[in-house]
């Protein structure tokens, strides 16, 4: 859509200052020390620039599908395209969401370096701005209400049409004014035009056909008539004579994205393969704004993974696109595959979207959607190994993931190739097992293997994909049938308009049997990993610290109550206290966590815990049993003569405990308290199995998306060591102070 612009101005390029990895590391250790000393808050450092230029870009927010804000994030063709070009050409950008006119004025006032906002390249604008090559050819069409009788331009004769002031839509409508006896009424933006037609003040509105088509896919209630006219190229604009290198990078990146298919995928994501196909072919939304909680994995890239800041993947993008298409909302629970399935059975979540193969066994327990991806199992071996075919695996050990088709496939080959099959809990464990020499290959879905190779896992594929089966979205048997119906309807719509293909291409490229083998990227250094992922790890450390503090406070209270209960003369109090200690010291903390998170909601319908609350309760109950014995032991360790002496002086039992026994017992307990605190802090790592996003959970998410386990685990080990060492030093000083 052509938009008005004013006179030119100067623009200066701004560059973000870079921060070295060494200084990052020092800053991280300083923050760790603050957290260990009990700081209330935790400052997360911003991600540093990788060394490339940084530009500030002005854009609009009300011009879907080119740029719009859905209430939480900036989206659109322009947004995705420029960010992909920036990544391809190694520069970074900051968006300023200003509106079209304000963005152009900000460029003229040197407040931004460029504008990316569906800006048509015209001769008038070329006098003021330098433009990139055109990245999209627009065209004006009329949109009419879907239920109206208007089918062609002839049907508009003598009618009123809405246009947006100063745009090519207005130019086009006015060019037809005499021919069709049109009354042309200008409005300030697209939403005003749409509302005018719906209110009967006009019978059609003139707008860029992608904008009209996108509105149709979102249920605007309109359809297109006529053919696109007055087509013009959209361009990326900078001030005249300034930032020529930015235009050069844009053009080079645009050419690269067109060559590798990324450009087509971005455009298809928002307007499909053709605007015409956007009208009429879509199933209307079946949802009414409902919110569903969906469990997922976080270590199964490219289907679902967390890059340290955001949950991503085919499954994530696909379900969110379906939810948007069908007018419902999704809240994600990042649990891991096994925990997600158990959470579904415990009614903690409404569905599971986690690369879940549809099998006859699972169909007895769950209802599935139509398949949304057909997988296949292959073996991955180290790139430098001598293994070339399945025959080379004869007599060797292979790693598999428990309960998956990878395990089924490997076991089907066990006798033929004399394989030793070793199960592991997730993909990252299998990868590490092969790297450590505990296995020579691992069996996994080929997209997961291929994605790992592109992330520098150090593996290559052997054999051909086998046991291909469909992945499906799962709900409990007989529950939430409307969710399955909406999923299937949305999936059909996304396949029809090209969005599905765009999502798949984003993560695994076009599915072509003749496609080239995946290529590995360079491995980052330890300092680079620290610099990039320190924010995510620090957030995990903060949750670790918070869960530890809360559970220790609660366990201390439990320890006092049950510690005195163990010493009480009242028999029932002793029995209850003893039973508590025996139960929670006699069962593994992992079983206790599973019981609280999965079993309690089934035993007590309506009671649900989020992972943090369930984790804190588990740690408190487990640690409380040990605190009980620490307190009981500390009291009994005080010389009985102290009690006898105080009683002989006329002090009662309560005063004796308060003034004589407990002060001495507390000094005796301090080393045990410190030891239990450290154990509790380390026990938080076990709670990652129920989705508590503490430090270990955060590290496993990063490993799953980068396959750099050695670097990440080294960083995490150092973080734990620093925190625990500082806590130990602090406790030693406290002990000396109390005993002096």
VMD Tcl script that draws the C-alpha trace (Angstrom):
set ca {
  {0.00 0.00 0.00}
  {1.51 3.36 -0.94}
  {1.77 5.63 2.07}
  {2.57 9.33 2.44}
  {6.03 10.51 3.49}
  {7.58 13.91 4.10}
  {10.98 15.50 3.31}
  {14.27 13.76 3.94}
  {16.64 14.15 6.87}
  {19.98 12.81 8.02}
  {20.46 9.53 9.80}
  {23.41 8.29 11.81}
  {24.19 4.64 12.29}
  {24.27 3.43 15.86}
  {26.31 0.49 16.95}
  {25.83 -1.52 20.12}
  {28.89 -1.80 22.29}
  {30.21 -5.34 22.57}
  {31.09 -7.05 25.81}
  {33.85 -9.62 25.98}
  {33.25 -13.12 27.21}
  {35.78 -12.75 30.02}
  {34.02 -9.72 31.46}
  {30.71 -11.62 31.12}
  {32.13 -14.49 33.10}
  {33.29 -12.17 35.85}
  {29.89 -10.50 35.97}
  {28.17 -13.88 36.18}
  {30.31 -14.97 39.15}
  {29.54 -11.71 40.90}
  {25.81 -12.26 40.46}
  {26.17 -15.83 41.72}
  {27.82 -14.56 44.87}
  {24.95 -12.13 45.44}
  {22.40 -14.92 44.98}
  {24.24 -17.22 47.37}
  {24.33 -14.54 50.06}
  {20.54 -14.36 49.94}
  {19.87 -11.51 47.60}
  {16.17 -10.89 47.14}
  {16.32 -10.14 43.42}
  {18.54 -11.31 40.57}
  {19.62 -9.06 37.70}
  {19.78 -10.93 34.43}
  {22.35 -9.42 32.03}
  {21.17 -8.59 28.53}
  {22.46 -10.74 25.72}
  {25.53 -9.13 24.22}
  {25.98 -8.31 20.57}
  {28.03 -10.87 18.73}
  {30.20 -8.13 17.22}
  {28.12 -7.19 14.11}
  {26.48 -3.82 13.43}
  {23.30 -2.95 15.27}
  {20.48 -0.92 13.72}
  {17.24 0.57 15.00}
  {14.31 0.01 12.64}
  {11.01 1.87 12.66}
  {7.84 -0.02 11.78}
  {4.06 0.02 11.92}
  {1.95 -2.23 14.20}
  {-1.45 -2.15 12.47}
  {-0.69 -3.43 8.98}
  {-1.23 -7.20 9.15}
  {0.09 -9.39 7.65}
  {3.19 -7.22 7.12}
  {3.57 -5.94 10.66}
  {1.26 -6.25 13.63}
  {1.35 -6.83 17.37}
  {-0.82 -9.65 18.73}
  {-0.76 -8.17 22.23}
  {2.49 -9.83 23.25}
  {4.85 -9.91 20.27}
  {5.58 -8.19 16.98}
  {4.79 -10.41 13.98}
  {4.44 -10.19 10.22}
  {6.12 -10.66 6.85}
  {8.28 -7.55 7.28}
  {9.31 -8.51 10.81}
  {10.22 -12.13 10.03}
  {11.91 -11.19 6.75}
  {14.20 -8.50 8.17}
  {15.11 -10.65 11.17}
  {16.00 -13.52 8.82}
  {18.09 -11.16 6.67}
  {19.84 -9.81 9.77}
  {20.71 -13.34 10.86}
  {21.93 -14.21 7.36}
  {24.07 -11.07 7.08}
  {25.33 -11.02 10.69}
  {23.87 -7.81 12.03}
  {21.31 -7.19 14.76}
  {18.23 -4.99 14.97}
  {15.99 -3.29 17.52}
  {12.41 -2.56 16.51}
  {10.63 0.70 17.27}
  {6.87 0.24 17.00}
  {5.74 3.70 15.92}
  {3.05 3.53 13.26}
  {3.79 4.25 9.59}
  {3.76 8.05 9.60}
  {5.67 8.25 12.89}
  {8.25 5.73 11.63}
  {8.94 7.82 8.52}
  {9.22 10.97 10.63}
  {11.55 9.18 13.05}
  {13.79 8.24 10.11}
  {13.87 11.85 8.98}
  {14.74 12.94 12.54}
  {17.60 10.40 12.82}
  {15.79 8.50 15.59}
  {15.88 5.28 13.59}
  {18.29 3.99 10.97}
  {15.69 2.65 8.56}
  {12.00 1.88 8.03}
  {10.48 -1.54 7.27}
  {6.73 -1.00 7.08}
  {5.18 -2.11 3.79}
  {6.50 1.07 2.14}
  {5.84 1.26 -1.62}
  {8.79 2.38 -3.76}
  {7.70 5.46 -5.73}
  {9.57 8.08 -7.76}
  {8.57 10.77 -5.26}
  {9.96 8.79 -2.32}
  {13.18 8.03 -4.17}
  {13.98 11.73 -4.03}
  {14.07 11.49 -0.24}
  {15.03 7.91 0.55}
  {17.28 5.16 -0.76}
  {15.44 1.86 -1.19}
  {16.43 -1.77 -1.27}
  {15.38 -4.10 -4.03}
  {11.64 -4.73 -3.90}
  {10.77 -7.58 -1.54}
  {7.03 -7.84 -2.22}
  {4.80 -6.75 -5.10}
  {1.51 -5.48 -3.80}
  {-1.75 -4.71 -5.57}
  {-5.10 -3.18 -4.68}
  {-8.35 -5.15 -4.50}
  {-11.78 -4.53 -3.07}
  {-13.07 -6.45 -0.09}
  {-16.82 -6.98 0.28}
  {-18.89 -8.72 2.94}
  {-19.06 -12.46 2.39}
  {-22.86 -12.49 2.42}
  {-23.34 -9.59 0.01}
  {-24.52 -9.87 -3.62}
  {-21.53 -7.95 -4.97}
  {-19.45 -10.27 -7.18}
  {-17.60 -7.92 -9.57}
  {-16.58 -4.29 -10.05}
  {-19.73 -3.72 -12.11}
  {-21.81 -4.47 -9.01}
  {-20.17 -1.48 -7.28}
  {-21.79 0.96 -9.72}
  {-23.37 3.88 -7.89}
  {-22.18 2.62 -4.48}
  {-20.00 4.06 -1.72}
  {-16.55 2.56 -1.16}
  {-14.14 3.14 1.73}
  {-10.47 4.01 1.21}
  {-7.51 4.86 3.42}
  {-6.31 8.44 3.13}
  {-3.20 9.00 1.02}
  {-2.78 5.41 -0.15}
  {-2.78 3.61 -3.48}
  {-6.18 2.26 -2.45}
  {-7.52 5.81 -2.61}
  {-5.73 6.41 -5.93}
  {-7.22 3.24 -7.39}
  {-10.79 3.93 -6.18}
  {-10.67 7.50 -7.50}
  {-9.42 6.24 -10.87}
  {-12.65 4.21 -11.10}
  {-14.88 6.98 -9.75}
  {-16.20 8.26 -13.07}
  {-16.42 4.83 -14.75}
  {-18.52 3.27 -11.97}
  {-20.11 6.40 -10.47}
  {-18.45 5.63 -7.12}
  {-18.70 7.68 -3.96}
  {-15.24 7.51 -2.34}
  {-15.10 8.03 1.43}
  {-11.64 8.27 3.08}
  {-10.78 6.79 6.51}
  {-7.66 6.89 8.64}
  {-6.85 3.17 8.80}
  {-7.90 -0.31 7.70}
  {-9.98 -1.12 10.78}
  {-12.07 2.02 10.24}
  {-12.74 0.94 6.63}
  {-13.76 -2.55 7.73}
  {-16.08 -1.16 10.38}
  {-17.61 1.26 7.87}
  {-18.53 -1.58 5.53}
  {-19.91 -3.69 8.38}
  {-22.00 -0.71 9.53}
  {-23.46 -0.21 6.04}
  {-21.71 3.14 5.44}
  {-19.92 1.59 2.45}
  {-20.29 -1.61 0.44}
  {-16.57 -2.29 -0.12}
  {-13.12 -1.12 0.91}
  {-9.95 -0.81 -1.20}
  {-6.77 -2.23 0.31}
  {-3.65 -4.23 -0.59}
  {-4.80 -7.74 -1.46}
  {-2.50 -9.46 1.12}
  {-4.04 -7.34 3.87}
  {-7.57 -8.23 2.75}
  {-6.64 -11.91 2.33}
  {-5.06 -12.06 5.79}
  {-8.18 -10.55 7.32}
  {-10.27 -13.23 5.59}
  {-8.16 -16.02 7.14}
  {-8.74 -14.41 10.56}
  {-12.50 -14.40 10.18}
  {-13.09 -10.82 9.03}
  {-16.20 -11.96 7.13}
  {-15.06 -10.52 3.81}
  {-14.12 -11.86 0.36}
  {-12.15 -10.43 -2.57}
  {-13.59 -9.20 -5.86}
  {-11.80 -8.12 -9.01}
  {-8.09 -8.53 -9.76}
  {-5.13 -6.79 -8.08}
  {-4.35 -3.42 -9.67}
  {-1.75 -0.64 -9.32}
  {0.83 -3.17 -8.15}
  {3.99 -1.64 -6.66}
  {7.07 -3.03 -4.96}
  {7.60 -2.67 -1.22}
  {11.10 -1.64 -0.18}
  {13.33 -1.20 2.85}
  {14.16 2.52 3.23}
  {17.06 4.56 4.62}
  {17.76 8.26 4.38}
  {19.20 9.42 1.05}
  {22.96 8.84 0.84}
  {23.23 7.23 4.28}
  {23.74 3.64 5.45}
  {24.49 2.27 1.97}
  {26.00 -0.83 3.59}
  {22.64 -1.58 5.24}
  {20.88 -1.52 1.86}
  {23.64 -3.72 0.43}
  {23.22 -6.25 3.26}
  {19.45 -6.23 2.87}
  {19.67 -6.96 -0.87}
  {22.29 -9.69 -0.37}
  {20.26 -11.31 2.43}
  {17.03 -11.10 0.42}
  {18.70 -12.87 -2.52}
  {20.01 -15.58 -0.19}
  {16.60 -16.14 1.43}
  {14.92 -16.40 -1.96}
  {17.54 -18.92 -3.07}
  {17.16 -21.23 -0.05}
  {13.35 -21.06 0.16}
  {13.16 -19.06 3.39}
  {11.53 -16.09 1.67}
  {8.73 -18.23 0.23}
  {8.21 -19.88 3.62}
  {7.85 -16.52 5.38}
  {5.35 -15.19 2.85}
  {3.38 -18.45 2.83}
  {3.21 -18.36 6.62}
  {1.06 -15.23 6.52}
  {-0.75 -15.13 3.15}
  {-0.40 -18.68 1.81}
  {0.77 -19.60 -1.65}
  {-1.81 -17.28 -3.24}
  {-4.15 -14.64 -1.99}
  {-6.99 -16.11 -3.96}
  {-6.71 -19.31 -2.03}
  {-7.24 -17.45 1.17}
  {-10.87 -16.76 0.45}
  {-13.54 -19.35 0.92}
  {-11.24 -22.37 1.55}
  {-10.90 -21.93 5.29}
  {-12.96 -23.79 7.87}
  {-14.50 -21.15 10.18}
  {-13.09 -21.00 13.72}
  {-14.74 -23.53 16.06}
  {-13.38 -22.09 19.30}
  {-14.81 -19.40 21.54}
  {-11.68 -18.09 23.21}
  {-11.18 -21.09 25.52}
  {-7.77 -21.67 27.14}
  {-6.27 -25.17 27.21}
  {-3.19 -26.31 29.12}
  {-0.91 -28.47 26.98}
  {2.01 -30.55 28.20}
  {5.15 -30.84 26.09}
  {8.76 -31.93 26.09}
  {11.69 -29.49 25.98}
  {14.49 -31.76 24.76}
  {13.16 -32.98 21.41}
  {14.42 -30.49 18.84}
  {13.24 -29.63 16.22}
  {9.74 -30.56 17.47}
  {9.96 -28.88 20.88}
  {12.91 -27.28 22.59}
  {13.83 -24.25 24.64}
  {16.74 -22.17 23.36}
  {17.28 -20.61 26.79}
  {14.66 -17.89 26.38}
  {11.76 -19.19 24.28}
  {9.90 -22.45 23.71}
  {10.22 -23.29 20.02}
  {9.79 -26.08 17.51}
  {7.46 -27.58 14.95}
  {4.96 -28.73 17.58}
  {4.96 -25.38 19.38}
  {4.56 -23.21 16.28}
  {2.00 -25.56 14.76}
  {-0.32 -25.72 17.77}
  {-0.10 -21.98 18.36}
  {-0.95 -21.36 14.69}
  {-3.89 -23.79 14.96}
  {-5.06 -22.08 18.16}
  {-4.97 -18.71 16.43}
  {-6.79 -20.09 13.40}
  {-9.50 -21.75 15.52}
  {-9.87 -19.00 18.16}
  {-8.60 -20.71 21.31}
  {-5.58 -20.16 23.53}
  {-2.78 -22.43 24.74}
  {-0.83 -22.42 27.99}
  {2.28 -24.59 27.78}
  {3.62 -26.82 30.56}
  {7.23 -27.78 29.90}
  {7.51 -31.17 31.57}
  {9.46 -33.69 29.51}
  {7.77 -36.44 27.50}
  {7.15 -39.01 30.26}
  {6.05 -36.36 32.75}
  {3.73 -34.76 30.16}
  {1.99 -38.08 29.50}
  {1.61 -38.72 33.23}
  {0.31 -35.17 33.73}
  {-2.35 -35.83 31.07}
  {-3.42 -39.03 32.81}
  {-3.58 -37.08 36.10}
  {-5.71 -34.36 34.45}
  {-2.99 -31.79 35.14}
  {-3.05 -30.85 31.44}
  {-5.74 -30.97 28.75}
  {-3.58 -32.39 25.98}
  {-0.05 -33.39 24.99}
  {1.85 -32.09 21.97}
  {5.27 -33.70 22.10}
  {6.13 -35.65 18.96}
  {3.89 -38.47 20.17}
  {3.57 -41.37 17.71}
  {0.04 -42.70 17.19}
  {0.11 -46.41 18.07}
  {-2.66 -48.95 18.72}
  {-1.52 -49.29 22.34}
  {-1.71 -45.56 22.97}
  {-5.08 -45.31 21.23}
  {-6.53 -47.50 23.98}
  {-5.72 -44.75 26.50}
  {-5.78 -41.53 24.47}
  {-7.76 -39.94 21.66}
  {-5.55 -38.60 18.88}
  {-5.90 -35.94 16.23}
  {-5.17 -36.63 12.60}
  {-1.44 -37.15 12.05}
  {0.48 -33.92 11.55}
  {3.95 -35.35 10.75}
  {5.23 -38.70 9.53}
  {8.46 -39.68 11.24}
  {11.00 -42.45 10.73}
  {13.84 -43.96 12.76}
  {17.53 -43.82 11.83}
  {20.81 -44.41 13.62}
  {23.23 -41.60 14.37}
  {26.96 -42.35 14.72}
  {29.92 -40.11 15.51}
  {31.16 -38.29 12.45}
  {34.70 -39.60 12.87}
  {33.73 -43.25 13.39}
  {34.17 -46.08 10.87}
  {30.48 -47.07 10.90}
  {28.91 -46.71 7.46}
  {26.05 -49.24 7.37}
  {23.88 -51.25 9.73}
  {26.18 -54.25 9.13}
  {28.98 -52.32 10.86}
  {26.88 -52.23 14.05}
  {27.05 -56.04 14.45}
  {27.93 -56.97 18.04}
  {27.91 -53.33 19.20}
  {25.94 -51.43 21.87}
  {23.33 -48.92 20.71}
  {21.44 -46.34 22.77}
  {17.66 -45.94 22.61}
  {15.04 -43.82 24.36}
  {12.73 -45.75 26.66}
  {9.27 -46.51 25.28}
  {9.84 -45.03 21.81}
  {9.83 -46.39 18.28}
  {13.61 -46.01 18.36}
  {13.71 -48.70 21.04}
  {11.25 -50.84 19.08}
  {13.34 -50.51 15.92}
  {16.64 -51.33 17.65}
  {15.15 -54.36 19.38}
  {13.75 -55.60 16.06}
  {17.35 -55.68 14.79}
  {18.80 -57.18 17.97}
  {19.05 -60.77 16.77}
  {19.99 -59.95 13.19}
  {22.94 -57.76 14.19}
  {23.63 -59.13 17.69}
  {22.96 -55.67 19.16}
  {23.14 -54.73 22.82}
  {20.32 -52.25 23.38}
  {20.70 -49.79 26.28}
  {17.71 -47.54 27.14}
  {18.03 -43.90 28.25}
  {15.48 -41.32 29.37}
  {15.93 -38.71 26.64}
  {17.83 -37.78 23.49}
  {20.57 -35.79 25.18}
  {21.42 -38.78 27.38}
  {21.73 -40.99 24.29}
  {24.00 -38.46 22.58}
  {26.22 -38.20 25.66}
  {26.36 -42.01 25.97}
  {27.73 -42.34 22.43}
  {30.20 -39.50 22.97}
  {31.37 -41.19 26.18}
  {31.93 -44.52 24.40}
  {29.11 -46.34 26.22}
  {27.42 -46.94 22.86}
  {28.44 -46.60 19.22}
  {25.12 -45.29 17.85}
  {21.71 -44.09 18.95}
  {18.29 -44.60 17.37}
  {16.08 -41.57 16.97}
  {13.61 -39.92 14.60}
  {15.50 -38.68 11.55}
  {14.39 -35.00 11.87}
  {15.78 -34.94 15.42}
  {19.06 -36.47 14.24}
  {19.30 -34.09 11.29}
  {18.58 -31.05 13.46}
  {21.27 -32.13 15.94}
  {23.80 -32.39 13.12}
  {23.05 -28.82 12.02}
  {23.63 -27.70 15.62}
  {27.09 -29.28 15.76}
  {26.27 -32.54 17.55}
  {29.19 -34.23 15.76}
  {27.09 -37.07 14.33}
  {26.05 -38.34 10.90}
  {23.21 -40.57 9.71}
  {23.50 -44.19 8.59}
  {20.84 -46.42 7.06}
  {17.44 -45.34 5.82}
  {14.43 -44.16 7.88}
  {12.32 -47.08 9.12}
  {9.11 -47.63 11.12}
  {7.62 -44.37 9.91}
  {4.46 -43.40 11.81}
  {2.31 -40.33 12.30}
  {2.69 -37.92 15.19}
  {-0.57 -36.82 16.78}
  {-2.00 -34.42 19.34}
  {-3.35 -36.42 22.31}
  {-6.12 -35.97 24.89}
  {-7.50 -38.40 27.45}
  {-9.89 -41.01 26.10}
  {-13.39 -39.52 25.82}
  {-12.34 -36.08 27.07}
  {-12.02 -32.76 25.22}
  {-13.39 -33.99 21.87}
  {-13.89 -30.36 20.85}
  {-10.14 -29.78 21.20}
  {-9.38 -32.63 18.79}
  {-12.01 -31.27 16.38}
  {-10.46 -27.80 16.48}
  {-6.97 -29.21 16.02}
  {-7.99 -31.18 12.91}
  {-9.89 -28.24 11.43}
  {-7.00 -25.87 12.06}
  {-4.45 -28.33 10.68}
  {-6.49 -28.62 7.48}
  {-6.64 -24.84 7.15}
  {-2.90 -24.43 7.72}
  {-2.12 -27.04 5.08}
  {-4.47 -25.31 2.65}
  {-2.96 -21.83 3.05}
  {0.70 -22.91 3.14}
  {1.33 -22.12 6.81}
  {1.97 -25.78 7.64}
  {4.67 -26.08 4.98}
  {6.25 -22.85 6.16}
  {6.47 -24.09 9.75}
  {8.03 -27.40 8.70}
  {10.50 -25.61 6.39}
  {11.55 -23.31 9.23}
  {13.00 -26.23 11.19}
  {13.78 -29.10 8.81}
  {13.58 -27.56 5.33}
  {11.70 -28.99 2.43}
  {11.17 -32.73 2.75}
  {12.94 -33.99 -0.36}
  {14.53 -37.38 -0.73}
  {17.28 -35.87 -2.86}
  {18.01 -33.08 -0.41}
  {21.60 -32.59 0.71}
  {22.75 -34.02 4.00}
  {22.47 -31.63 6.94}
  {25.55 -29.51 7.51}
  {27.03 -28.84 10.93}
  {27.63 -25.35 12.24}
  {30.82 -24.32 14.02}
  {30.98 -25.17 17.71}
  {30.97 -22.13 20.01}
  {33.64 -21.74 22.67}
  {32.98 -22.06 26.40}
  {33.03 -18.28 26.85}
  {30.66 -17.81 23.92}
  {28.26 -20.34 25.45}
  {28.51 -18.56 28.80}
  {27.85 -15.22 27.16}
  {24.83 -16.45 25.20}
  {23.08 -18.62 27.77}
  {23.94 -16.95 31.08}
  {20.49 -15.26 31.31}
  {18.66 -18.60 31.07}
  {21.04 -20.29 33.50}
  {20.74 -17.43 35.98}
  {16.95 -17.67 35.87}
  {17.29 -21.38 36.58}
  {19.69 -20.65 39.45}
  {17.23 -18.14 40.90}
  {14.44 -20.75 40.93}
  {16.85 -23.25 42.49}
  {17.73 -20.76 45.20}
  {14.10 -19.73 45.78}
  {12.82 -23.31 46.00}
  {15.64 -24.15 48.43}
  {14.97 -21.18 50.73}
  {11.19 -21.75 50.84}
  {11.49 -25.48 51.44}
  {14.15 -25.04 54.14}
  {11.99 -22.53 56.00}
  {9.03 -24.93 55.87}
  {11.18 -27.95 56.76}
  {12.59 -26.14 59.80}
  {9.05 -25.59 61.09}
  {8.20 -29.26 60.41}
  {11.44 -30.30 62.12}
  {10.56 -28.39 65.28}
  {7.01 -29.75 65.39}
  {7.90 -33.38 64.76}
  {11.25 -33.17 66.58}
  {9.49 -32.26 69.81}
  {6.79 -34.78 68.90}
  {9.44 -37.52 68.85}
  {10.43 -36.53 72.39}
  {6.89 -36.04 73.70}
  {5.49 -38.13 76.55}
  {2.14 -38.22 74.73}
  {2.30 -41.53 72.83}
  {0.12 -40.59 69.77}
  {2.38 -37.57 69.14}
  {5.43 -39.86 69.16}
  {3.73 -42.36 66.83}
  {2.71 -39.71 64.28}
  {6.13 -38.05 64.37}
  {7.94 -41.36 64.03}
  {5.70 -42.42 61.12}
  {6.43 -39.11 59.33}
  {10.18 -39.59 59.67}
  {10.06 -43.23 58.55}
  {7.90 -42.50 55.49}
  {9.87 -39.54 54.12}
  {13.31 -40.90 54.95}
  {12.36 -44.33 53.69}
  {11.17 -43.36 50.19}
  {13.17 -41.72 47.34}
  {12.58 -38.01 46.85}
  {11.83 -38.64 43.17}
  {8.91 -40.92 44.09}
  {7.69 -38.28 46.54}
  {7.79 -35.62 43.78}
  {5.85 -37.86 41.39}
  {3.30 -38.61 44.11}
  {2.69 -34.94 44.93}
  {2.56 -33.79 41.29}
  {0.81 -36.74 39.61}
  {-0.93 -38.88 42.23}
  {-2.43 -36.27 44.56}
  {-4.57 -34.65 41.81}
  {-5.98 -38.09 40.98}
  {-6.67 -38.96 44.62}
  {-8.11 -35.49 45.37}
  {-9.98 -34.28 42.26}
  {-9.77 -30.54 41.84}
  {-6.40 -30.26 43.62}
  {-3.62 -29.26 41.22}
  {-0.10 -28.00 41.78}
  {2.18 -26.18 39.40}
  {5.73 -27.62 39.22}
  {7.20 -25.00 41.57}
  {4.60 -25.54 44.31}
  {4.80 -29.33 43.96}
  {8.59 -29.15 44.08}
  {8.67 -26.91 47.15}
  {6.18 -29.17 48.97}
  {8.25 -32.25 48.13}
  {11.52 -30.68 49.27}
  {9.92 -29.37 52.47}
  {8.41 -32.74 53.42}
  {11.59 -34.64 52.58}
  {13.95 -32.22 54.26}
  {11.58 -31.86 57.22}
  {12.05 -35.54 58.09}
  {15.81 -35.04 58.32}
  {15.39 -31.77 60.21}
  {13.23 -33.65 62.70}
  {16.08 -36.01 63.50}
  {18.65 -33.19 63.56}
  {16.60 -31.28 66.14}
  {15.85 -34.41 68.18}
  {19.51 -35.42 68.11}
  {20.68 -31.92 69.03}
  {18.40 -31.82 72.09}
  {19.45 -35.28 73.25}
  {23.13 -34.35 72.79}
  {22.93 -31.74 75.55}
  {24.27 -33.16 78.82}
  {21.28 -34.35 80.95}
  {23.03 -32.75 83.92}
  {22.21 -29.35 82.44}
  {18.50 -30.13 82.63}
  {18.79 -31.53 86.16}
  {20.72 -28.46 87.34}
  {18.18 -26.03 85.92}
  {15.28 -27.97 87.42}
  {17.02 -27.97 90.81}
  {17.17 -24.18 90.57}
  {13.40 -24.09 90.25}
  {13.05 -23.65 86.49}
  {10.12 -25.42 84.85}
  {10.38 -27.68 81.80}
  {9.51 -24.93 79.32}
  {12.02 -22.43 80.79}
  {14.67 -25.11 80.94}
  {14.25 -25.92 77.26}
  {14.12 -22.23 76.30}
  {17.02 -20.91 78.41}
  {19.31 -23.89 78.87}
  {18.82 -26.79 76.46}
  {17.90 -25.20 73.14}
  {20.73 -22.59 73.02}
  {23.28 -25.37 73.51}
  {21.42 -27.74 71.16}
  {21.30 -25.10 68.43}
  {25.08 -24.74 68.43}
  {25.35 -28.51 68.11}
  {22.83 -28.54 65.23}
  {24.49 -25.85 63.06}
  {26.82 -28.16 61.08}
  {23.95 -30.57 60.42}
  {21.67 -27.71 59.37}
  {24.27 -26.50 56.87}
  {24.78 -30.00 55.52}
  {21.03 -30.51 55.08}
  {20.70 -27.13 53.37}
  {23.35 -28.09 50.82}
  {21.69 -31.47 50.24}
  {18.33 -29.76 49.72}
  {19.82 -27.31 47.23}
  {21.31 -30.18 45.22}
  {18.06 -32.16 45.47}
  {16.28 -29.42 43.51}
  {17.93 -30.87 40.38}
  {15.74 -33.99 40.73}
  {12.63 -31.85 40.45}
  {13.38 -31.12 36.80}
  {11.53 -34.39 36.17}
  {8.22 -32.70 37.04}
  {9.01 -29.57 35.02}
  {10.47 -27.29 37.68}
  {12.61 -24.93 35.58}
  {15.55 -24.85 37.99}
  {19.22 -24.80 37.00}
  {19.50 -28.42 35.86}
  {16.25 -28.17 33.89}
  {17.52 -25.00 32.18}
  {20.82 -26.66 31.31}
  {19.12 -29.70 29.77}
  {16.93 -27.45 27.65}
  {19.99 -25.66 26.30}
  {21.82 -28.95 25.68}
  {18.80 -30.27 23.77}
  {18.89 -27.32 21.36}
  {22.69 -26.96 21.02}
  {24.08 -30.48 21.71}
  {27.00 -28.83 23.52}
  {26.70 -30.89 26.69}
  {30.35 -30.63 27.78}
  {30.38 -26.83 27.77}
  {26.96 -26.38 29.38}
  {27.53 -29.01 32.09}
  {30.89 -27.42 32.90}
  {29.23 -24.04 33.37}
  {26.47 -25.54 35.53}
  {28.95 -27.48 37.67}
  {30.92 -24.29 38.30}
  {27.72 -22.43 39.23}
  {26.72 -25.11 41.75}
  {30.27 -25.22 43.14}
  {30.46 -21.44 43.62}
  {27.04 -21.22 45.30}
  {27.61 -24.17 47.62}
  {31.14 -23.01 48.51}
  {29.86 -19.54 49.41}
  {27.06 -21.06 51.51}
  {29.57 -23.26 53.31}
  {31.88 -20.32 54.06}
  {28.91 -18.31 55.33}
  {27.82 -21.21 57.54}
  {31.33 -21.61 58.97}
  {31.36 -17.97 59.98}
  {27.93 -18.30 61.58}
  {29.08 -21.35 63.52}
  {32.16 -19.57 64.82}
  {30.07 -16.58 65.84}
  {27.53 -18.68 67.77}
  {30.17 -20.81 69.48}
  {32.48 -17.93 70.46}
}
mol new
graphics top color blue
foreach p $ca { graphics top sphere $p radius 0.5 }
foreach p [lrange $ca 0 end-1] q [lrange $ca 1 end] { graphics top cylinder $p $q radius 0.2 }
display resetview
